[in-house]
Amino acid sequence: MKIETEVFGQIDGQDVLRYVLTNDHQTRLAVLSLGGTIQEFVVVEDGEEHPLTIGLPTLADYQQNVFNISQSVGRVAGRIGGAQFDLDGETYHVDMNEENHSLHGGYHGFTKINFAGTTMKNVDMACVTLTHQVKATDDNYPGNLDLTFRFILDNENRVIIEYGGHTDEPTLFNPTNHIYWNVTNDRTSIAGQWLKINSNERVEPGAEKVPTGKLLPVTDTAYDFQAPQELQTALNRLQAENGKVEFDDAYKVAPSLTTPMAEVGDTAGNRVVKIYSDRNGLVIFTADPVNADKQANHEYDSLATEAQTLPDAINHPGFGDITLSPDKSVNRHIIFQYEHLK
């Protein structure tokens, strides 16, 4: 196992660091201190490197991009309807940063934070730990929030993300990593990439993509990924069925760190990434987060997956508990398991 640390750039006079974790198979995970960003997840097959995710080459690129490319988002991932919620008898108003709701923590979410970092390794794994205290005055959420994020790469080609939070007042905590996948050899298109989701229900989206609180069956629709479905084929079916041109949808899944909630692979049969989480939701989003012209023409090159508690859970009973109390710290986990198939 190997860890290298280098300066990726500067923001507000502070160094943004790039931590590069490499295992004994030369699998490489690069994490930026800014935004808890996975800048690279690269594997080696038969002596050739294969990137699995979308990343950007410079700090300026990240500062100019609005797609949260493989960044950690929070306090609350996804949308909060009306940018408000009730907690312990109090009504709170947070940043209304997308139409009439709050998205991914608002204007001052985790993507804007340059975390402090430490590293450690042993014979089986390498780890970078990022820490920061978010004050209630920083982001308009109640409570000062102590964050501890761990990114671990082990010798089984597994990436483990652990999001830890502790607060001094009741608050909300539902972070995720907004990771973008293209696991094909031709990374210019989403074609040739398949998706499987262990779910038969998705969240019904209402106005401005805010959940209505209802769940809809997916079986025998374009939204059905219970068996692997090639993504461009699914997009074509989606447009034929209801005129939609993208997936931006939340699925209810069974929380598990031993059974994958989803899998992403290439149709050529070279590789697969299995996704695990201890929460009950998976949001998928098709996009080209780098090329504005292709994005505008709905020509996508990647799939974002966001493992989290179902979006807007605080406003919908039964969607899951995203509250965080002072008497109990929490740790939320996401695991990506890469496997070479040939």
Wavefront OBJ file of the C-alpha trace (Angstrom):
o trace
v 0.000 0.000 0.000
v 1.194 3.497 -0.781
v 0.012 7.031 0.011
v 1.240 10.189 -1.692
v 0.212 13.749 -0.838
v 0.596 16.692 -3.178
v -0.704 20.253 -3.557
v -3.522 20.373 -6.107
v -3.935 24.157 -5.975
v -4.890 26.954 -3.623
v -8.188 28.447 -2.508
v -8.446 31.503 -0.246
v -4.727 31.208 0.481
v -5.017 27.578 1.625
v -3.492 24.570 -0.076
v -5.954 22.098 -1.565
v -4.331 18.707 -1.148
v -4.565 15.611 -3.342
v -4.178 12.318 -1.515
v -3.319 9.379 -3.764
v -3.920 5.914 -2.296
v -2.512 2.961 -4.258
v -2.915 -0.709 -3.388
v -0.785 -3.725 -4.256
v -2.743 -4.254 -7.513
v -1.952 -0.652 -8.586
v -5.588 0.339 -8.114
v -5.510 4.064 -7.411
v -7.892 6.305 -5.468
v -7.242 10.051 -5.466
v -9.131 12.206 -2.948
v -9.118 16.019 -2.785
v -9.315 17.924 0.486
v -11.749 20.310 -1.213
v -15.231 18.858 -0.989
v -14.156 15.344 -0.055
v -13.830 14.724 -3.786
v -12.951 11.424 -5.453
v -10.796 12.837 -8.235
v -9.714 9.427 -9.556
v -10.658 5.780 -9.191
v -8.392 3.918 -11.600
v -7.766 0.188 -11.985
v -5.127 -1.760 -13.905
v -6.127 -4.666 -16.128
v -3.483 -6.602 -18.049
v -1.021 -3.757 -17.555
v -3.402 -1.053 -18.820
v -5.039 1.657 -16.710
v -8.821 2.034 -16.819
v -10.485 5.011 -15.111
v -13.871 4.110 -13.648
v -15.127 7.570 -12.673
v -15.274 11.103 -14.019
v -12.760 13.552 -12.557
v -11.343 16.947 -13.464
v -7.656 17.777 -13.993
v -7.404 21.153 -12.213
v -8.799 22.975 -9.211
v -10.128 25.714 -11.493
v -12.192 23.102 -13.317
v -13.849 22.058 -10.043
v -14.508 25.657 -9.036
v -16.258 26.362 -12.347
v -18.280 23.132 -12.544
v -21.794 22.916 -11.102
v -22.323 19.131 -11.310
v -20.710 18.201 -7.969
v -18.453 15.787 -9.834
v -17.688 12.895 -7.476
v -17.829 15.292 -4.510
v -19.237 14.814 -1.024
v -22.530 16.672 -0.643
v -24.463 17.586 2.505
v -25.531 18.278 5.203
v -28.451 16.811 3.306
v -28.046 15.234 -0.126
v -30.842 15.816 -2.609
v -33.708 18.245 -2.315
v -35.562 19.585 0.705
v -38.973 20.725 -0.455
v -39.658 24.389 0.152
v -36.171 24.654 1.692
v -37.735 24.141 5.114
v -38.387 21.436 7.674
v -39.729 20.957 11.196
v -37.520 19.506 13.907
v -38.427 19.199 17.590
v -41.271 21.679 17.221
v -39.199 24.317 15.436
v -39.431 25.286 11.762
v -36.108 25.856 10.018
v -35.445 27.598 6.710
v -32.321 26.672 4.752
v -30.806 27.964 1.510
v -33.268 27.981 -1.392
v -30.552 27.406 -3.980
v -32.514 25.577 -6.702
v -35.898 26.966 -7.684
v -38.067 26.731 -4.542
v -36.084 24.129 -2.630
v -32.684 23.412 -1.131
v -30.301 21.104 -2.996
v -27.244 19.253 -1.653
v -26.839 21.393 1.457
v -27.483 24.790 -0.106
v -25.035 27.503 -1.070
v -22.558 26.537 1.646
v -22.587 22.753 1.501
v -19.736 20.280 1.882
v -18.421 20.871 -1.659
v -17.198 24.328 -0.549
v -15.188 23.028 2.422
v -11.416 22.564 2.286
v -11.015 19.814 4.883
v -8.013 19.127 7.101
v -6.574 15.698 6.356
v -4.465 12.929 7.852
v -3.381 9.616 6.362
v -2.573 6.136 7.621
v -1.880 2.745 6.098
v -1.082 -0.858 6.935
v -0.428 -3.967 4.856
v -4.095 -4.291 3.856
v -5.412 -0.756 3.388
v -4.665 2.937 2.949
v -6.866 5.684 4.380
v -7.265 9.449 4.308
v -9.368 11.061 7.052
v -10.861 14.513 6.453
v -12.210 16.651 9.306
v -14.006 19.963 9.674
v -16.450 21.710 11.985
v -19.424 23.301 10.235
v -20.900 26.063 12.351
v -24.648 26.641 12.305
v -23.931 30.156 11.027
v -22.048 28.694 8.046
v -24.978 26.932 6.380
v -28.200 27.913 8.219
v -28.790 24.418 9.599
v -29.257 24.046 13.362
v -26.307 22.823 15.387
v -22.551 22.953 15.008
v -21.552 19.796 13.145
v -18.240 17.965 13.570
v -17.422 16.014 10.414
v -15.074 13.052 10.039
v -14.899 11.593 6.535
v -12.781 8.516 5.817
v -11.840 7.263 2.361
v -10.313 3.777 2.446
v -8.803 1.694 -0.347
v -8.032 -1.929 0.484
v -6.244 -4.752 -1.266
v -9.551 -6.288 -2.358
v -10.019 -3.320 -4.741
v -12.722 -1.969 -2.478
v -13.331 1.704 -1.720
v -15.038 2.394 1.606
v -16.423 5.841 2.395
v -17.394 6.570 5.983
v -19.258 9.796 6.735
v -19.206 10.598 10.443
v -21.145 13.367 12.142
v -21.536 14.715 15.674
v -23.653 17.734 16.625
v -24.253 19.916 19.675
v -27.936 20.468 18.781
v -30.512 18.364 16.945
v -29.921 18.684 13.182
v -30.085 16.772 9.901
v -27.351 14.563 8.426
v -27.724 12.727 5.116
v -24.499 13.087 3.109
v -23.440 11.175 0.028
v -20.786 11.123 -2.643
v -22.063 12.359 -5.990
v -19.878 9.958 -7.942
v -20.053 9.730 -11.749
v -19.326 6.381 -13.443
v -18.148 5.405 -16.870
v -16.616 1.929 -16.656
v -16.418 1.313 -20.423
v -13.325 1.385 -22.622
v -14.916 4.135 -24.753
v -15.558 6.879 -22.222
v -17.164 9.305 -24.675
v -20.679 7.872 -24.325
v -22.968 6.233 -21.813
v -23.664 3.537 -24.410
v -22.044 0.244 -23.498
v -22.593 0.735 -19.773
v -25.282 -1.208 -17.925
v -26.982 -0.668 -14.591
v -28.683 -3.031 -12.168
v -30.622 -1.816 -9.097
v -32.052 -4.176 -6.493
v -35.314 -2.250 -6.231
v -38.877 -2.515 -7.478
v -39.971 0.965 -6.329
v -38.961 4.509 -7.107
v -39.925 7.818 -5.540
v -42.662 9.719 -7.338
v -41.225 13.127 -8.287
v -43.467 16.141 -7.961
v -42.943 19.739 -9.001
v -39.294 20.698 -9.418
v -38.271 17.067 -8.771
v -39.247 17.236 -5.090
v -40.751 13.916 -3.885
v -44.491 13.723 -3.390
v -44.061 11.107 -0.673
v -45.419 8.262 -2.815
v -43.564 5.255 -4.198
v -44.205 3.934 -7.702
v -43.639 0.406 -9.062
v -40.924 0.151 -11.717
v -41.566 -3.348 -13.066
v -41.953 -3.449 -16.872
v -41.165 0.250 -17.286
v -38.085 2.132 -18.487
v -37.233 2.663 -14.815
v -36.884 -1.088 -14.257
v -33.257 -2.024 -13.530
v -34.013 -5.165 -11.559
v -32.157 -6.975 -14.331
v -29.142 -5.297 -15.958
v -30.233 -2.719 -18.524
v -27.944 -0.926 -20.961
v -28.262 2.765 -20.203
v -28.676 4.213 -23.689
v -31.354 1.610 -24.396
v -33.056 2.603 -21.137
v -32.895 6.285 -22.086
v -34.420 5.571 -25.477
v -37.215 3.598 -23.825
v -37.746 6.373 -21.267
v -38.231 8.958 -24.016
v -40.586 6.675 -25.934
v -42.670 5.965 -22.823
v -43.079 9.453 -21.394
v -40.919 11.948 -23.299
v -38.273 12.297 -20.594
v -34.659 12.746 -21.686
v -32.732 11.892 -18.518
v -32.803 9.769 -15.421
v -32.853 11.835 -12.239
v -34.665 9.425 -9.959
v -34.573 7.939 -6.473
v -35.066 4.230 -5.775
v -35.988 2.623 -2.480
v -33.458 -0.109 -1.672
v -32.675 -2.430 1.207
v -29.780 -1.131 3.315
v -26.900 -3.624 3.336
v -23.116 -3.669 3.468
v -23.041 -7.293 2.277
v -25.626 -7.348 -0.545
v -25.191 -4.764 -3.319
v -27.955 -2.220 -3.830
v -26.733 -1.656 -7.371
v -24.122 -2.691 -9.929
v -22.575 -0.833 -12.852
v -20.750 -2.705 -15.602
v -19.734 -2.627 -19.247
v -21.583 -4.641 -21.875
v -18.267 -5.957 -23.202
v -17.996 -7.926 -19.971
v -14.676 -6.530 -18.756
v -15.555 -5.105 -15.347
v -18.247 -4.336 -12.794
v -18.528 -2.102 -9.738
v -20.893 -3.222 -6.972
v -22.378 -0.519 -4.737
v -23.302 -1.075 -1.081
v -24.795 1.277 1.511
v -26.349 1.180 4.970
v -29.157 3.536 3.892
v -32.401 3.013 2.010
v -32.091 5.164 -1.105
v -30.186 5.347 -4.369
v -30.472 8.344 -6.689
v -29.333 7.945 -10.291
v -28.610 10.781 -12.700
v -27.502 10.601 -16.346
v -25.321 13.468 -17.544
v -22.275 14.761 -19.305
v -20.966 16.941 -16.478
v -17.958 18.215 -18.444
v -19.153 18.971 -21.986
v -21.878 21.618 -21.899
v -22.899 21.152 -25.538
v -23.368 17.395 -25.157
v -25.278 17.915 -21.911
v -27.586 20.391 -23.629
v -28.202 17.855 -26.415
v -28.833 15.056 -23.887
v -25.776 13.142 -25.096
v -24.556 11.617 -21.859
v -21.243 10.010 -20.993
v -21.751 9.025 -17.359
v -24.096 7.884 -14.627
v -24.101 9.450 -11.174
v -25.111 7.282 -8.215
v -25.942 8.835 -4.848
v -26.383 6.332 -2.013
v -28.327 8.057 0.762
v -31.521 8.012 2.791
v -34.440 8.751 0.470
v -34.533 12.440 -0.527
v -36.634 14.931 1.445
v -37.007 12.268 4.144
v -37.505 14.865 6.873
v -40.782 15.911 5.181
v -42.122 12.414 4.380
v -42.916 9.876 7.122
v -41.621 6.451 6.193
v -38.766 7.708 4.027
v -36.185 7.247 6.779
v -34.610 9.043 9.723
v -31.973 11.667 8.875
v -32.001 13.441 12.241
v -28.825 13.679 14.290
v -28.910 14.205 18.056
v -26.200 15.506 20.394
v -26.222 12.297 22.417
v -25.271 10.055 19.521
v -22.681 10.294 16.768
v -23.428 8.488 13.512
v -21.382 6.916 10.736
v -22.855 6.348 7.279
v -21.140 4.029 4.811
v -20.870 3.627 1.052
v -18.780 0.857 -0.508
v -17.628 0.465 -4.116
v -16.315 -3.015 -4.981
v -14.506 -3.280 -8.315
v -14.235 -6.685 -9.997
v -12.338 -7.651 -13.158
v -14.434 -10.119 -15.152
v -11.935 -11.274 -17.781
l 1 2 3 4 5 6 7 8 9 10 11 12 13 14 15 16 17 18 19 20 21 22 23 24 25 26 27 28 29 30 31 32 33 34 35 36 37 38 39 40 41 42 43 44 45 46 47 48 49 50 51 52 53 54 55 56 57 58 59 60 61 62 63 64 65 66 67 68 69 70 71 72 73 74 75 76 77 78 79 80 81 82 83 84 85 86 87 88 89 90 91 92 93 94 95 96 97 98 99 100 101 102 103 104 105 106 107 108 109 110 111 112 113 114 115 116 117 118 119 120 121 122 123 124 125 126 127 128 129 130 131 132 133 134 135 136 137 138 139 140 141 142 143 144 145 146 147 148 149 150 151 152 153 154 155 156 157 158 159 160 161 162 163 164 165 166 167 168 169 170 171 172 173 174 175 176 177 178 179 180 181 182 183 184 185 186 187 188 189 190 191 192 193 194 195 196 197 198 199 200 201 202 203 204 205 206 207 208 209 210 211 212 213 214 215 216 217 218 219 220 221 222 223 224 225 226 227 228 229 230 231 232 233 234 235 236 237 238 239 240 241 242 243 244 245 246 247 248 249 250 251 252 253 254 255 256 257 258 259 260 261 262 263 264 265 266 267 268 269 270 271 272 273 274 275 276 277 278 279 280 281 282 283 284 285 286 287 288 289 290 291 292 293 294 295 296 297 298 299 300 301 302 303 304 305 306 307 308 309 310 311 312 313 314 315 316 317 318 319 320 321 322 323 324 325 326 327 328 329 330 331 332 333 334 335 336 337 338 339 340 341 342
